[in-house]
Amino acid sequence: MSGMQTAWPSGTECVAKYNFLGEAEQDLPFSKGDVLTIIEVTKDPNWYKAKNNGGREGIIPANYVQKREGVKSGSKLSLMPWFHGKITREQAERLLYPPETGLYLVRESTNYPGDYTLCVSCEGKVEHYRIIYHNGKLTIDEEEFFDNLMQLVEHYTKDADGLCTRLIKPKLMEGTVAAQDEFSRSGWALNLKELRFLQSIGKGEFGDVMLGDYRGNKVAVKCIKNDATAQAFLAEASVMTQLRHNNLVQLLGVIVEEKGGLFIVTEYMAKGSLVDYLRSRGRSVLTADCLLQFSLNVCEAMEYLEANNFVHRDLAARNVLVSDDNVAKVSDFGLTKEASSTQDTGKLPVKWTSPEALREKKFSTKSDVWSYGILLWEIYSFGRVPYPRIPLKDVVPRVEKGYKMDAPDGCPPAVYDVMKQCWTLDPVARPSFRILREKLQHIRAKELYR
């Protein structure tokens, strides 16, 4: 092993870079790609005591595994790091200097708006190839046609096919990182060959959600085909690499296809969304204790996000999933950002979003608290749509005048009090998730000792 490595603390997750068969009885054999958790460093720092996902423990060689890290926040991940947007022909030539045959970038065409230009350095000068749209496909020579820029670039990296040279080295746009490289570096890249798709379990506006099998485990896979949408989902995937809590849906890894597809692989939640679960089971099946447990599960996840400075922005029962053993976990980090940023409010779910977020686009943990109050109401009304009988256009004006929904039938007064505190108009006066968790635990303790 080359050089000493710094010892990783207990609980560190790592990914196997090679197969290890194990030589002694105390060894823990593993295959390339397995995820292991370090228990402790042994007396010999080249070996760790670790456990696998099945809970089996043993000794592993430190240089066979790679530490799994969160994708650095602030990394501008790109599926197309060679795409430079609106730059001129002269700027492209400057970027491809000094000349190196096969160095390339793609830019928006300046002469033909809507088309693109592939710029390639070749034997000391830069060639510019116009990429035209033809019947919804992209082409350079009107012989080969591609669905997107990534497919086109991938084709010409394998074969010059009429260009002056094949594409050898991308000129990366300043500040961007190739998504595949970053997921590999941080230990989150999975192997498409080991993923089997079993059946569709949902359709989103962005693509399908499939039930899959990854190395013998059931997983959920978001399949995002369109390159622009896939680019937007990279942010969700990179946020998920930084978060780990028992009540957050756990990311297992990411697959970036050369042709522009993106697969986000997460743990499979057998009982589906909380809102559907509540509606299909109803009062006869779900006890008061069960409703309180779901409320606490979500609150603990949100307390963790609060402590780590993340704002969810889209908390609702439809974005909470239920596991086989009835644990509620928060999912859909599509809008999650580090605290205190603003965003476009065009797509916001009005009934779940706090007044200040709708009015001033101010998102914070306190706007998540407001949404949590709505989610509590959904739980205790067994999945009803909030603000029943109030037309959507009237919801915001009434809420801003201080209107609060009534308690759902059968909801304990103490829980309804918690909802009302979440719906305080002044965000500063709303409780934190830590305080909410303490209140709910207090309610549960009182219920138990009745």
DRENDO-1510 file (C-alpha; in Angstrom, 1 decimal, always signed):
<recs>
REC; n; res; u; v; w
REC; 1; MET; +0.0; +0.0; +0.0 .
REC; 2; SER; +1.4; +3.4; -0.9 .
REC; 3; GLY; +1.9; +5.7; +2.1 .
REC; 4; MET; -0.2; +5.8; +5.3 .
REC; 5; GLN; -3.7; +7.0; +5.0 .
REC; 6; THR; -5.6; +9.0; +7.7 .
REC; 7; ALA; -7.8; +6.7; +9.7 .
REC; 8; TRP; -11.5; +7.1; +9.0 .
REC; 9; PRO; -13.8; +7.5; +12.0 .
REC; 10; SER; -16.2; +4.8; +13.0 .
REC; 11; GLY; -19.5; +5.0; +11.0 .
REC; 12; THR; -17.7; +6.1; +7.8 .
REC; 13; GLU; -19.3; +4.6; +4.7 .
REC; 14; CYS; -17.0; +3.3; +2.0 .
REC; 15; VAL; -17.4; +1.6; -1.4 .
REC; 16; ALA; -15.4; -1.4; -2.5 .
REC; 17; LYS; -13.0; -0.6; -5.5 .
REC; 18; TYR; -12.1; -4.3; -6.0 .
REC; 19; ASN; -13.3; -7.8; -5.1 .
REC; 20; PHE; -11.9; -9.2; -1.8 .
REC; 21; LEU; -12.3; -12.9; -1.2 .
REC; 22; GLY; -10.8; -12.9; +2.3 .
REC; 23; GLU; -7.9; -15.1; +3.3 .
REC; 24; ALA; -8.5; -15.6; +7.1 .
REC; 25; GLU; -11.6; -16.5; +9.0 .
REC; 26; GLN; -12.0; -13.1; +10.5 .
REC; 27; ASP; -11.9; -11.4; +7.0 .
REC; 28; LEU; -15.1; -9.9; +5.5 .
REC; 29; PRO; -15.3; -10.8; +1.8 .
REC; 30; PHE; -16.9; -8.3; -0.5 .
REC; 31; SER; -17.4; -7.5; -4.2 .
REC; 32; LYS; -16.5; -4.4; -6.1 .
REC; 33; GLY; -19.3; -1.8; -5.6 .
REC; 34; ASP; -20.4; -3.1; -2.2 .
REC; 35; VAL; -21.1; -0.4; +0.5 .
REC; 36; LEU; -19.4; -1.1; +3.8 .
REC; 37; THR; -19.5; +0.8; +7.1 .
REC; 38; ILE; -16.2; +1.2; +9.1 .
REC; 39; ILE; -16.6; +0.0; +12.8 .
REC; 40; GLU; -13.0; +0.7; +13.9 .
REC; 41; VAL; -9.3; +0.8; +12.8 .
REC; 42; THR; -7.4; -2.3; +13.8 .
REC; 43; LYS; -3.9; -2.2; +15.4 .
REC; 44; ASP; -2.5; -2.4; +11.9 .
REC; 45; PRO; -3.8; +0.8; +10.2 .
REC; 46; ASN; -3.9; -1.0; +6.8 .
REC; 47; TRP; -6.9; -3.0; +7.9 .
REC; 48; TYR; -10.3; -1.9; +9.2 .
REC; 49; LYS; -13.0; -3.7; +11.1 .
REC; 50; ALA; -16.2; -3.1; +9.0 .
REC; 51; LYS; -19.7; -4.5; +8.5 .
REC; 52; ASN; -21.7; -5.0; +5.3 .
REC; 53; ASN; -25.3; -4.1; +4.5 .
REC; 54; GLY; -26.4; -7.5; +5.9 .
REC; 55; GLY; -24.8; -6.7; +9.3 .
REC; 56; ARG; -22.0; -9.2; +8.9 .
REC; 57; GLU; -18.7; -8.0; +10.5 .
REC; 58; GLY; -15.1; -8.7; +9.7 .
REC; 59; ILE; -11.7; -7.3; +8.7 .
REC; 60; ILE; -11.1; -5.5; +5.4 .
REC; 61; PRO; -8.0; -4.1; +3.6 .
REC; 62; ALA; -8.1; -0.3; +3.7 .
REC; 63; ASN; -6.6; +0.2; +0.2 .
REC; 64; TYR; -9.5; -1.9; -1.4 .
REC; 65; VAL; -12.1; +0.7; -0.4 .
REC; 66; GLN; -12.9; +4.3; -1.2 .
REC; 67; LYS; -14.5; +6.7; +1.3 .
REC; 68; ARG; -18.0; +7.8; +0.3 .
REC; 69; GLU; -18.4; +11.6; +0.6 .
REC; 70; GLY; -21.1; +14.1; +0.0 .
REC; 71; VAL; -20.7; +15.9; -3.4 .
REC; 72; LYS; -19.1; +19.2; -2.5 .
REC; 73; SER; -21.8; +21.9; -2.2 .
REC; 74; GLY; -21.0; +24.6; -4.6 .
REC; 75; SER; -19.8; +22.1; -7.2 .
REC; 76; LYS; -21.5; +23.1; -10.5 .
REC; 77; LEU; -22.2; +19.6; -11.8 .
REC; 78; SER; -22.9; +19.4; -15.4 .
REC; 79; LEU; -23.9; +16.6; -17.8 .
REC; 80; MET; -22.4; +18.8; -20.6 .
REC; 81; PRO; -19.4; +20.5; -19.1 .
REC; 82; TRP; -18.1; +21.2; -22.7 .
REC; 83; PHE; -21.2; +23.3; -23.4 .
REC; 84; HIS; -20.3; +27.0; -23.2 .
REC; 85; GLY; -23.6; +28.6; -24.1 .
REC; 86; LYS; -23.7; +32.0; -25.8 .
REC; 87; ILE; -20.1; +32.7; -26.7 .
REC; 88; THR; -18.7; +34.1; -30.0 .
REC; 89; ARG; -16.6; +32.4; -32.6 .
REC; 90; GLU; -13.6; +34.4; -31.4 .
REC; 91; GLN; -14.1; +33.5; -27.7 .
REC; 92; ALA; -14.3; +29.8; -28.7 .
REC; 93; GLU; -11.0; +30.0; -30.6 .
REC; 94; ARG; -9.4; +31.7; -27.6 .
REC; 95; LEU; -10.7; +29.0; -25.3 .
REC; 96; LEU; -9.2; +26.3; -27.6 .
REC; 97; TYR; -5.8; +27.9; -27.5 .
REC; 98; PRO; -3.0; +26.6; -27.4 .
REC; 99; PRO; -4.1; +24.3; -30.2 .
REC; 100; GLU; -4.3; +20.6; -29.3 .
REC; 101; THR; -5.8; +18.2; -31.9 .
REC; 102; GLY; -9.2; +16.9; -30.7 .
REC; 103; LEU; -9.8; +19.6; -28.0 .
REC; 104; TYR; -13.5; +20.6; -28.4 .
REC; 105; LEU; -16.4; +22.6; -27.1 .
REC; 106; VAL; -20.0; +23.3; -28.1 .
REC; 107; ARG; -21.6; +26.8; -28.2 .
REC; 108; GLU; -24.8; +28.3; -29.3 .
REC; 109; SER; -24.7; +29.4; -32.9 .
REC; 110; THR; -24.3; +33.2; -33.2 .
REC; 111; ASN; -25.4; +33.3; -36.9 .
REC; 112; TYR; -28.3; +30.8; -36.6 .
REC; 113; PRO; -30.2; +31.3; -33.3 .
REC; 114; GLY; -31.5; +28.0; -32.0 .
REC; 115; ASP; -28.7; +26.0; -33.7 .
REC; 116; TYR; -25.4; +25.0; -32.1 .
REC; 117; THR; -21.8; +25.0; -33.2 .
REC; 118; LEU; -19.2; +22.3; -32.5 .
REC; 119; CYS; -15.7; +23.9; -32.3 .
REC; 120; VAL; -12.8; +21.5; -32.7 .
REC; 121; SER; -9.0; +22.2; -32.6 .
REC; 122; CYS; -7.3; +20.4; -35.4 .
REC; 123; GLU; -3.7; +20.6; -36.5 .
REC; 124; GLY; -3.2; +24.1; -35.2 .
REC; 125; LYS; -6.5; +25.7; -36.3 .
REC; 126; VAL; -10.1; +25.6; -35.1 .
REC; 127; GLU; -12.9; +24.2; -37.2 .
REC; 128; HIS; -16.5; +25.2; -36.6 .
REC; 129; TYR; -19.3; +22.8; -37.5 .
REC; 130; ARG; -22.8; +23.9; -37.6 .
REC; 131; ILE; -25.2; +21.6; -35.7 .
REC; 132; ILE; -28.7; +22.0; -37.2 .
REC; 133; TYR; -32.1; +21.0; -36.0 .
REC; 134; HIS; -33.9; +18.8; -38.5 .
REC; 135; ASN; -37.3; +17.4; -37.7 .
REC; 136; GLY; -36.6; +17.6; -34.0 .
REC; 137; LYS; -33.2; +15.9; -34.3 .
REC; 138; LEU; -29.7; +17.3; -34.3 .
REC; 139; THR; -27.3; +16.7; -37.2 .
REC; 140; ILE; -24.0; +18.0; -38.7 .
REC; 141; ASP; -24.0; +16.1; -42.0 .
REC; 142; GLU; -27.7; +15.2; -42.4 .
REC; 143; GLU; -26.7; +11.6; -42.4 .
REC; 144; GLU; -26.4; +10.9; -38.7 .
REC; 145; PHE; -29.2; +12.2; -36.4 .
REC; 146; PHE; -29.2; +12.5; -32.6 .
REC; 147; ASP; -31.8; +13.2; -29.9 .
REC; 148; ASN; -29.5; +15.6; -27.9 .
REC; 149; LEU; -26.1; +17.1; -27.8 .
REC; 150; MET; -24.7; +14.4; -25.5 .
REC; 151; GLN; -25.5; +11.7; -28.0 .
REC; 152; LEU; -23.9; +13.7; -30.8 .
REC; 153; VAL; -20.8; +14.4; -28.8 .
REC; 154; GLU; -20.5; +10.7; -27.7 .
REC; 155; HIS; -20.8; +9.6; -31.3 .
REC; 156; TYR; -17.9; +11.8; -32.5 .
REC; 157; THR; -15.7; +10.9; -29.6 .
REC; 158; LYS; -15.7; +7.3; -30.9 .
REC; 159; ASP; -15.4; +8.1; -34.6 .
REC; 160; ALA; -14.4; +11.3; -36.6 .
REC; 161; ASP; -17.1; +10.2; -39.2 .
REC; 162; GLY; -16.4; +13.1; -41.6 .
REC; 163; LEU; -15.0; +15.7; -39.1 .
REC; 164; CYS; -11.3; +16.7; -39.3 .
REC; 165; THR; -10.6; +14.6; -36.1 .
REC; 166; ARG; -12.5; +12.6; -33.6 .
REC; 167; LEU; -13.3; +14.5; -30.4 .
REC; 168; ILE; -10.6; +13.7; -27.8 .
REC; 169; LYS; -10.7; +16.1; -25.0 .
REC; 170; PRO; -13.5; +18.4; -23.8 .
REC; 171; LYS; -12.7; +22.0; -23.0 .
REC; 172; LEU; -14.7; +22.3; -19.7 .
REC; 173; MET; -16.6; +25.5; -19.0 .
REC; 174; GLU; -14.9; +27.4; -16.2 .
REC; 175; GLY; -16.3; +26.4; -12.8 .
REC; 176; THR; -18.2; +23.2; -14.0 .
REC; 177; VAL; -17.4; +19.6; -13.1 .
REC; 178; ALA; -18.4; +16.6; -15.2 .
REC; 179; ALA; -21.2; +15.0; -13.2 .
REC; 180; GLN; -20.0; +11.4; -13.8 .
REC; 181; ASP; -16.5; +12.2; -12.6 .
REC; 182; GLU; -17.8; +13.9; -9.4 .
REC; 183; PHE; -20.2; +11.0; -8.5 .
REC; 184; SER; -17.3; +8.5; -9.1 .
REC; 185; ARG; -14.9; +10.5; -7.1 .
REC; 186; SER; -17.3; +10.8; -4.1 .
REC; 187; GLY; -18.3; +7.1; -4.3 .
REC; 188; TRP; -21.9; +7.4; -5.5 .
REC; 189; ALA; -21.6; +6.2; -9.1 .
REC; 190; LEU; -23.5; +2.8; -9.6 .
REC; 191; ASN; -23.1; +0.4; -12.5 .
REC; 192; LEU; -26.0; +0.3; -15.0 .
REC; 193; LYS; -25.1; -3.3; -15.9 .
REC; 194; GLU; -26.0; -4.4; -12.3 .
REC; 195; LEU; -29.4; -2.7; -12.3 .
REC; 196; ARG; -32.5; -4.6; -13.5 .
REC; 197; PHE; -35.8; -2.8; -14.1 .
REC; 198; LEU; -38.8; -4.7; -12.9 .
REC; 199; GLN; -41.9; -2.5; -13.3 .
REC; 200; SER; -43.1; +1.1; -13.4 .
REC; 201; ILE; -44.4; +2.4; -10.0 .
REC; 202; GLY; -45.1; +6.0; -11.0 .
REC; 203; LYS; -44.9; +8.6; -13.6 .
REC; 204; GLY; -43.6; +12.1; -12.9 .
REC; 205; GLU; -43.5; +15.1; -15.1 .
REC; 206; PHE; -39.8; +14.4; -15.6 .
REC; 207; GLY; -39.9; +10.7; -16.4 .
REC; 208; ASP; -40.7; +7.3; -14.9 .
REC; 209; VAL; -40.1; +5.9; -11.4 .
REC; 210; MET; -39.3; +2.2; -11.7 .
REC; 211; LEU; -39.1; -0.6; -9.2 .
REC; 212; GLY; -35.6; -2.1; -9.8 .
REC; 213; ASP; -33.2; -4.7; -8.5 .
REC; 214; TYR; -29.7; -3.6; -7.8 .
REC; 215; ARG; -27.4; -6.5; -6.8 .
REC; 216; GLY; -30.3; -8.4; -5.2 .
REC; 217; ASN; -31.9; -5.5; -3.3 .
REC; 218; LYS; -35.2; -3.8; -4.3 .
REC; 219; VAL; -34.6; -0.2; -5.2 .
REC; 220; ALA; -36.6; +2.7; -6.6 .
REC; 221; VAL; -35.2; +4.4; -9.7 .
REC; 222; LYS; -36.0; +7.8; -11.1 .
REC; 223; CYS; -35.3; +7.6; -14.8 .
REC; 224; ILE; -34.8; +11.1; -16.3 .
REC; 225; LYS; -34.3; +11.0; -20.1 .
REC; 226; ASN; -34.3; +14.6; -21.2 .
REC; 227; ASP; -30.9; +16.2; -20.9 .
REC; 228; ALA; -32.2; +19.6; -19.7 .
REC; 229; THR; -34.4; +17.9; -17.0 .
REC; 230; ALA; -31.6; +15.6; -16.1 .
REC; 231; GLN; -29.3; +18.6; -15.6 .
REC; 232; ALA; -31.9; +20.1; -13.1 .
REC; 233; PHE; -32.1; +16.8; -11.2 .
REC; 234; LEU; -28.3; +16.7; -10.7 .
REC; 235; ALA; -28.9; +19.3; -7.9 .
REC; 236; GLU; -31.3; +16.9; -6.2 .
REC; 237; ALA; -28.9; +14.0; -6.4 .
REC; 238; SER; -26.0; +16.0; -5.1 .
REC; 239; VAL; -28.0; +17.3; -2.1 .
REC; 240; MET; -29.0; +13.7; -1.3 .
REC; 241; THR; -25.3; +12.7; -1.1 .
REC; 242; GLN; -24.9; +15.1; +1.8 .
REC; 243; LEU; -27.9; +14.0; +3.9 .
REC; 244; ARG; -28.2; +10.8; +5.9 .
REC; 245; HIS; -31.1; +10.2; +8.4 .
REC; 246; ASN; -33.4; +7.3; +9.2 .
REC; 247; ASN; -36.4; +9.4; +8.2 .
REC; 248; LEU; -35.1; +10.7; +4.9 .
REC; 249; VAL; -35.4; +8.5; +1.8 .
REC; 250; GLN; -31.8; +7.3; +1.4 .
REC; 251; LEU; -29.9; +7.8; -1.9 .
REC; 252; LEU; -28.1; +4.6; -2.9 .
REC; 253; GLY; -26.3; +6.0; -5.9 .
REC; 254; VAL; -26.5; +7.7; -9.3 .
REC; 255; ILE; -25.9; +6.5; -12.9 .
REC; 256; VAL; -25.1; +9.0; -15.6 .
REC; 257; GLU; -25.4; +7.6; -19.1 .
REC; 258; GLU; -23.1; +8.9; -21.8 .
REC; 259; LYS; -26.2; +9.4; -24.0 .
REC; 260; GLY; -27.8; +11.9; -21.5 .
REC; 261; GLY; -30.0; +9.7; -19.3 .
REC; 262; LEU; -29.8; +10.1; -15.5 .
REC; 263; PHE; -30.9; +7.4; -13.0 .
REC; 264; ILE; -31.3; +8.3; -9.3 .
REC; 265; VAL; -31.4; +5.1; -7.3 .
REC; 266; THR; -32.9; +5.3; -3.8 .
REC; 267; GLU; -34.2; +2.8; -1.2 .
REC; 268; TYR; -37.6; +1.3; -2.1 .
REC; 269; MET; -40.5; +2.4; +0.0 .
REC; 270; ALA; -43.0; -0.4; -0.3 .
REC; 271; LYS; -46.1; +1.3; +1.0 .
REC; 272; GLY; -45.9; +4.4; -1.3 .
REC; 273; SER; -46.8; +7.9; -0.5 .
REC; 274; LEU; -48.2; +8.9; +2.9 .
REC; 275; VAL; -51.2; +10.7; +1.4 .
REC; 276; ASP; -52.3; +7.5; -0.5 .
REC; 277; TYR; -51.5; +5.4; +2.6 .
REC; 278; LEU; -53.7; +7.5; +4.8 .
REC; 279; ARG; -56.6; +7.6; +2.3 .
REC; 280; SER; -56.6; +3.9; +1.6 .
REC; 281; ARG; -56.3; +2.8; +5.3 .
REC; 282; GLY; -58.5; +5.3; +7.0 .
REC; 283; ARG; -59.7; +5.5; +10.6 .
REC; 284; SER; -60.6; +1.9; +11.0 .
REC; 285; VAL; -56.9; +0.8; +10.5 .
REC; 286; LEU; -54.7; +3.6; +11.7 .
REC; 287; THR; -54.6; +4.2; +15.4 .
REC; 288; ALA; -53.9; +7.5; +17.2 .
REC; 289; ASP; -50.5; +6.1; +18.1 .
REC; 290; CYS; -49.7; +5.4; +14.4 .
REC; 291; LEU; -50.7; +9.0; +13.3 .
REC; 292; LEU; -48.5; +10.4; +16.1 .
REC; 293; GLN; -45.6; +8.2; +15.0 .
REC; 294; PHE; -45.8; +9.4; +11.4 .
REC; 295; SER; -45.9; +13.0; +12.7 .
REC; 296; LEU; -42.8; +12.4; +14.7 .
REC; 297; ASN; -40.9; +10.6; +11.9 .
REC; 298; VAL; -41.4; +13.6; +9.6 .
REC; 299; CYS; -40.5; +16.0; +12.4 .
REC; 300; GLU; -37.2; +14.2; +13.2 .
REC; 301; ALA; -36.3; +14.3; +9.5 .
REC; 302; MET; -37.0; +18.0; +9.4 .
REC; 303; GLU; -35.1; +18.7; +12.6 .
REC; 304; TYR; -32.1; +17.1; +10.9 .
REC; 305; LEU; -32.5; +19.2; +7.8 .
REC; 306; GLU; -32.9; +22.3; +10.0 .
REC; 307; ALA; -29.7; +21.4; +11.9 .
REC; 308; ASN; -27.8; +21.0; +8.6 .
REC; 309; ASN; -29.2; +24.3; +7.1 .
REC; 310; PHE; -31.3; +22.7; +4.4 .
REC; 311; VAL; -34.8; +24.0; +3.5 .
REC; 312; HIS; -37.1; +21.4; +1.8 .
REC; 313; ARG; -39.6; +23.9; +0.3 .
REC; 314; ASP; -42.1; +21.3; -0.8 .
REC; 315; LEU; -43.1; +19.4; +2.4 .
REC; 316; ALA; -46.5; +17.7; +2.0 .
REC; 317; ALA; -47.9; +14.2; +2.6 .
REC; 318; ARG; -47.4; +13.4; -1.1 .
REC; 319; ASN; -43.7; +13.9; -0.6 .
REC; 320; VAL; -43.4; +11.5; +2.4 .
REC; 321; LEU; -43.1; +7.8; +1.7 .
REC; 322; VAL; -43.9; +4.8; +3.9 .
REC; 323; SER; -41.6; +1.8; +4.3 .
REC; 324; ASP; -42.6; -1.8; +4.6 .
REC; 325; ASP; -42.2; -1.6; +8.4 .
REC; 326; ASN; -44.4; +1.6; +8.6 .
REC; 327; VAL; -41.7; +4.2; +9.0 .
REC; 328; ALA; -42.5; +7.6; +7.3 .
REC; 329; LYS; -39.5; +9.1; +5.4 .
REC; 330; VAL; -39.3; +12.5; +3.7 .
REC; 331; SER; -38.5; +12.4; +0.0 .
REC; 332; ASP; -38.3; +14.6; -3.1 .
REC; 333; PHE; -35.5; +17.0; -2.6 .
REC; 334; GLY; -36.1; +18.5; -6.0 .
REC; 335; LEU; -36.5; +22.0; -4.5 .
REC; 336; THR; -34.2; +21.5; -1.5 .
REC; 337; LYS; -31.6; +24.2; -1.3 .
REC; 338; GLU; -29.2; +25.4; +1.3 .
REC; 339; ALA; -31.0; +27.7; +3.7 .
REC; 340; SER; -32.0; +31.3; +2.8 .
REC; 341; SER; -32.1; +31.2; -1.0 .
REC; 342; THR; -35.0; +32.4; -3.1 .
REC; 343; GLN; -36.6; +30.8; -6.1 .
REC; 344; ASP; -39.3; +31.2; -8.7 .
REC; 345; THR; -42.7; +30.9; -7.1 .
REC; 346; GLY; -44.5; +29.9; -10.3 .
REC; 347; LYS; -44.8; +26.3; -9.5 .
REC; 348; LEU; -45.4; +26.5; -5.7 .
REC; 349; PRO; -48.2; +24.5; -4.1 .
REC; 350; VAL; -50.3; +27.4; -2.7 .
REC; 351; LYS; -52.1; +25.5; +0.1 .
REC; 352; TRP; -48.8; +24.2; +1.6 .
REC; 353; THR; -46.6; +27.3; +1.2 .
REC; 354; SER; -46.2; +29.9; +3.9 .
REC; 355; PRO; -47.6; +33.4; +3.2 .
REC; 356; GLU; -44.1; +35.1; +3.2 .
REC; 357; ALA; -42.7; +32.5; +0.8 .
REC; 358; LEU; -45.6; +33.2; -1.6 .
REC; 359; ARG; -45.4; +36.9; -1.2 .
REC; 360; GLU; -41.7; +37.6; -1.0 .
REC; 361; LYS; -40.2; +34.3; -2.2 .
REC; 362; LYS; -38.6; +34.0; +1.3 .
REC; 363; PHE; -37.9; +30.4; +2.1 .
REC; 364; SER; -36.4; +29.3; +5.4 .
REC; 365; THR; -36.8; +26.5; +7.9 .
REC; 366; LYS; -39.7; +28.6; +9.3 .
REC; 367; SER; -41.5; +28.3; +5.9 .
REC; 368; ASP; -41.0; +24.5; +6.2 .
REC; 369; VAL; -42.5; +24.7; +9.7 .
REC; 370; TRP; -45.7; +26.3; +8.2 .
REC; 371; SER; -45.9; +23.4; +5.6 .
REC; 372; TYR; -45.3; +20.9; +8.4 .
REC; 373; GLY; -48.4; +22.3; +10.1 .
REC; 374; ILE; -50.4; +21.6; +6.9 .
REC; 375; LEU; -48.9; +18.1; +6.7 .
REC; 376; LEU; -50.0; +17.4; +10.3 .
REC; 377; TRP; -53.5; +18.5; +9.3 .
REC; 378; GLU; -53.3; +16.0; +6.3 .
REC; 379; ILE; -52.2; +13.2; +8.7 .
REC; 380; TYR; -55.1; +13.8; +11.2 .
REC; 381; SER; -57.7; +14.2; +8.4 .
REC; 382; PHE; -56.6; +10.9; +6.8 .
REC; 383; GLY; -55.3; +12.6; +3.6 .
REC; 384; ARG; -57.9; +15.2; +2.9 .
REC; 385; VAL; -56.9; +18.2; +0.7 .
REC; 386; PRO; -56.3; +21.2; +2.9 .
REC; 387; TYR; -58.7; +24.2; +3.0 .
REC; 388; PRO; -61.7; +22.1; +2.0 .
REC; 389; ARG; -64.6; +24.2; +0.5 .
REC; 390; ILE; -62.4; +27.3; +0.1 .
REC; 391; PRO; -61.7; +28.2; -3.6 .
REC; 392; LEU; -58.0; +28.3; -4.3 .
REC; 393; LYS; -58.0; +32.0; -5.2 .
REC; 394; ASP; -59.4; +32.8; -1.7 .
REC; 395; VAL; -57.0; +30.8; +0.3 .
REC; 396; VAL; -54.1; +33.3; +0.5 .
REC; 397; PRO; -56.2; +36.4; +1.2 .
REC; 398; ARG; -58.0; +34.6; +4.0 .
REC; 399; VAL; -54.8; +33.1; +5.5 .
REC; 400; GLU; -53.1; +36.5; +5.5 .
REC; 401; LYS; -56.1; +37.9; +7.5 .
REC; 402; GLY; -55.4; +35.2; +10.1 .
REC; 403; TYR; -57.7; +32.4; +9.0 .
REC; 404; LYS; -56.7; +28.9; +10.3 .
REC; 405; MET; -58.3; +25.6; +9.4 .
REC; 406; ASP; -60.4; +23.9; +12.0 .
REC; 407; ALA; -59.1; +20.8; +13.7 .
REC; 408; PRO; -59.8; +17.6; +11.8 .
REC; 409; ASP; -62.5; +15.3; +13.4 .
REC; 410; GLY; -61.1; +13.3; +16.3 .
REC; 411; CYS; -57.8; +15.2; +16.3 .
REC; 412; PRO; -56.4; +15.6; +19.9 .
REC; 413; PRO; -56.5; +19.2; +21.1 .
REC; 414; ALA; -52.8; +19.2; +22.0 .
REC; 415; VAL; -51.9; +18.2; +18.4 .
REC; 416; TYR; -54.2; +20.9; +17.0 .
REC; 417; ASP; -52.4; +23.4; +19.2 .
REC; 418; VAL; -49.2; +22.4; +17.5 .
REC; 419; MET; -50.7; +22.9; +14.0 .
REC; 420; LYS; -51.9; +26.4; +15.0 .
REC; 421; GLN; -48.4; +27.4; +16.3 .
REC; 422; CYS; -46.9; +26.3; +12.9 .
REC; 423; TRP; -49.4; +28.7; +11.2 .
REC; 424; THR; -48.3; +31.8; +13.1 .
REC; 425; LEU; -48.2; +34.6; +10.5 .
REC; 426; ASP; -44.9; +36.0; +11.8 .
REC; 427; PRO; -42.2; +33.4; +10.8 .
REC; 428; VAL; -39.9; +34.4; +13.6 .
REC; 429; ALA; -42.6; +33.4; +16.2 .
REC; 430; ARG; -43.1; +29.9; +14.7 .
REC; 431; PRO; -41.5; +27.1; +16.8 .
REC; 432; SER; -38.3; +25.3; +15.5 .
REC; 433; PHE; -38.5; +21.6; +14.5 .
REC; 434; ARG; -36.6; +20.8; +17.6 .
REC; 435; ILE; -39.3; +22.4; +19.8 .
REC; 436; LEU; -42.0; +20.7; +17.7 .
REC; 437; ARG; -40.4; +17.3; +18.2 .
REC; 438; GLU; -40.2; +17.9; +22.0 .
REC; 439; LYS; -43.9; +18.9; +22.0 .
REC; 440; LEU; -44.9; +15.8; +20.1 .
REC; 441; GLN; -42.9; +13.5; +22.3 .
REC; 442; HIS; -44.5; +15.1; +25.3 .
REC; 443; ILE; -48.0; +14.5; +23.8 .
REC; 444; ARG; -47.0; +10.9; +23.2 .
REC; 445; ALA; -45.7; +10.4; +26.7 .
REC; 446; LYS; -49.0; +11.7; +28.1 .
REC; 447; GLU; -51.0; +9.4; +25.8 .
REC; 448; LEU; -48.9; +6.4; +27.0 .
REC; 449; TYR; -49.5; +7.1; +30.7 .
REC; 450; ARG; -53.2; +7.7; +30.5 .
</recs>
